[in-house]
Every structure is written in structure tokens, then in C-alpha cells.
Amino acid sequence: MESAIVREKQLKKWNRAWKLHLIEESNPDWLDLAVDFGFEPLAQAGFPPSRE
């Protein structure tokens, strides 16, 4: 858990474009990963988010 918190603090300092690039490297289709954990899918409106 400690390593997850450290990583979260690192990413918090990144700009939006860098964060979007990181997501798209491992999830280019913007699949809802909550489903893989047994949760209901979130609303898909607005995904992937705009790059503005």
C-alpha cells in the first residue's frame, strides 16, 4: 500500500497529457477496469476524455 501512495503522489505532479499517455499505453481502448474487479461499469459518456 505504501508504494501505491508514493506512486499516486508522483502522478499527481504530472500534467494531464502525461497522465493520458500513461493510461493509453496500457489501456488504449479505455476499457472500464472496474468490471475486472467485479464492479458495475461506470457510465461511458465522455470517454475517452478530451485532450483539452
N, C-alpha and C positions, 0 to 999 in steps of 0.2 A: 504494500500500500504506500509505503514511503516513496518508492521510486515513481509511482504513478503521480503523486503530488508534486514531486520535483519536476517531472516532465510537463505536467499541467502548467506550472509556473513558468517554465521555459517558453511554452507555446503562447502563453498569454502576452508575451512581449513581441510576438511576431505580427507582421502586418497581414491584412486579410488575404492578399494574393498568395502569400507563402502558405497560409493555412489551407486555402482552397487547393493549391498544388499538392500539398501533403495528402489531403483526402483523396484527390483524384488519382494519385499514384496507386493506392491500394483498393479504391472503390470507384472506378471510373464511371460506372453506371448509376452511382448514387443510390445503391440498394439500401433499404431500411434494415440496418443491422439488428434492430430490436427484435425482429421476428426470429432471428437465430437464437435469441436468448429466451424465447417463449412468450414474448410480449406482443400485444396487438400492434399492427403497423400504425405509424403516425400518418396524418393527412399528407398527401403528396403535393398539394398546391404549392407552387413556388420552388420546386426542387428540379434541378439543382438551382441554388440561389444565383442571382445575377452577380456579375463581377464588378458592379459599381460600388 
